[in-house]
Amino acid sequence: MAENQVALETKGIKRALKGFSVYDAISEYIWNGFDAGATKIAINFQENDLHGIERVSISDNGCGISKETLLLKFTPVFDSNKATLNPAGSKNSSITHGKNGVGRFTFFTFSEKAVWSTVYADGDKHYRYSIEIQCDTLDKYRDSEKVETNEPIGTTVTFYNFSAKDFDFAELYKYLSLEFAWYLELNAKQNITLTIDDQALDYSQLLDDVETINYTHEKTKEVFNVKFCRWNTKLHEEYSKYYYINSRGFEVYKENTTLNNKGDKFYHSVFIQSKIFDNFMYEADEDAIVIEGTTKSSPAFIFIKEQVDKHLRNMRNPYIKQYTRKYISDLKAKGAYPKLQSDNFIDRVREQSLDEMISVIYSAEPKIFSNLNITQQKTLIRLFDMSMQSGEIENLYAVLEGVMDMSSEDRADLAGLLKYTNLSNITKTIAIIKDRLEVIQKLKYLVLDEKRYSTEIDHIQPFIEKNYWIFGEQYYLVTAEEPDFEEALRRYLYVLRGEVHPKGTIHIDSMHRQKEMDIFAVQRRLDGTVKKCIVVELKRPSKVLGSKELQQVKNYFSVIDGESRFNAPNIDWEFFLVGNDYNKEIADEIESARHHGERSLVFSVGRKKIYVKKWSEIFTEHEINLNFLHEKLAIKQEELIKTFLKTPLTSEPPKVRTSMVFFLFPLIYKGFRASRSNLLFGHS
């Protein structure tokens, strides 16, 4: 065998390649086979007597390594001639993978010696010879004399004394799937195969969605067969791309898709096959006159790009919605959202509004949210919240427009959606306020109308059961038909911890255990945990509240306070005694508790409190707050409606300008009428 020396010394080569794992290295040898035009590549592991791996071989049916060009191929380092074989350049073609000429040396990370046995064609004859490199002398290789043979062309590289640390077949399989899935899909019609110990590499677990659609350009009658693949994880090195394939099934050009690298984990590949790519001039100037062939400015090419882009976005929409929900949930779990009270309906609407705004912006440009630490996330989310609360949506859009890489259509969509989100949330809030004012008006009729005889059991209690928000938000009714405390505890334990106790099996040691509460409800957080419990005792309108009625509530208090199963260190209890009026005894109780700084409070121990309220106080508190909010929101709503209605319906782009206004008109009109209604005190 003749011995030859390469350009770098062994130490330099190893230092340059020290980052290669055994999986990286095996992939490099497979790519060498594909770069040589192989359609079949086989990896085989040979065991020793102890069932360890002794040798690994990678065989391909590529063009082989010509003896006449061996010096050119094996001597240069970091200067591969592969790139010169690719007229489109490696960026826009998958024909060649390796560029640096270093792949053949990576075996030193797992093997003592590599031997290439190769057969190549020279004219109408085939020749075979071998090449050998030792891991200790990577800067030298030995090659044998060539001999004529009848064997088919191809190359087998064998690695002896395999010694990779922490090698795992499952990890290799996963690595090769991520490395070659897109390439095997690209060349599916060429019957390209990659096998491991005679089993074809199955990468179907990486594919979440595969769809094939045929498109026809109406004017030229050109037919396009398009396959859309959505991957459930990021592939190695290969971005989301369009692959243009000619009628013989060969790729002629590739480029990044319009949704590539958006930061939303929507990983995809699009394979577009048509005969127009048989003579495709990918580098032609858009203004050049092309007598024969197709360019990127040809009508048929523009048509298929538009169709494919549209379908990609349709594929992305449900995915991005699902992913956005998860992202928002993670933001809340990490505390990135501003502190909002779940027991305040305005805060709940504000939270929903923030959810919608983030969803809209995330769909347009997910990269805005990528790679942010928790401090940056908090800052960004609070910026969105402040913009929404202050009505500075247009200024926010101006900032986003300056940093987001979007088409003119995308920018118009985002602007319209941000305005719509703001208007929609205001309209929903106004509707809630209007409904609540009407509830207050109906309740006033029940308890204040002297001509009407109302009782707590027949009239007032059923009404309150349907409108817990009068005493607080997010309540879940535990008991309403006045069961005793033992039955109430049985139901409470189920709500609190999911405990199931048969009826009649719960016992309480209290003389008041058979007392019956009008309303007993628990307040739940968004995560389902119990935050607060309320007990409400309602008295008929004609009854003046006094010490007797207050003692009744204190008896309820004593039962709850004395039963450990009702108590938990993180749960508040509030007891309400409600009527039209109370006597001096109650007034004195309220005065004596004034130092606690809470209106209507008469008793407070730990996390348990008793309040005595007049219906008129409850009505006034709600009406002042609701009317104030309604007035402010109605003004903002009218401003936004005018913005929509002033927008010329014929201006570009019509996608937002026209369709959105007509889509929103019923909602806008309903909200507009509500905002003009007389909802002041005493009217509905």
Secondary structure, 3 states (H helix, E strand, C coil): CEEEECCCCHHHHHHHHCCCCHHHHHHHHHHHHHHCCCCEEEEEEEECCCCCEEEEEEEECCCCCCHHHHHHHHCCCCCCCCHHHCCCCHHHCCCCCCCCCCHHHHHHHCCCEEEEEEEEEECCEEEEEEEEEECCCCCEEEECCCEEECCCCEEEEEEECCCCCCCCHHHHHHHHHHHHHHHHHHCHHHCCEEEECCEECCCHHHEEEEEEEEEECCCCCCEEEEEEEEECCCCCCCCCEEEEECCCCCEEEEEECCCCCCCCCCEEEEEEECHHHHHECCCCCCCCCCCCCECCCCHHHHHHHHHHHHHHHHHHHHHHHHHHHHHHHHHHHCCCCCCCCCCCHHHHHHHHHHHHHHHHHHHHCHHHHCCCCHHHHHHHHHHHHHHHHHCCHHHHHHHHHHHCCCCHHHHHHHHHHHHHHHHHHHHHHHHHHHHHHHHHHHHHHHHHCCCCCCCHHHHHHHHHHCCHHHCCCCEEEEECCCCEHHHHHHHHHHHHHCCCCCCCCCCCCCCCCCCECCEEEEEECCCCCEEEEEEEEECCCCCEECHHHHHHHHHHHHHHHHCHHHCCCCCEEEEEEEECEECHHHHHHHHHCHHHCCCCEEEEECCEEEEEEEHHHHHHHHHHHHHHHHHHHHHHHHHHHHHHHHCCCCCCCHHHHHHHHHHHHHHHHHHHHHHHCCCCCCCC
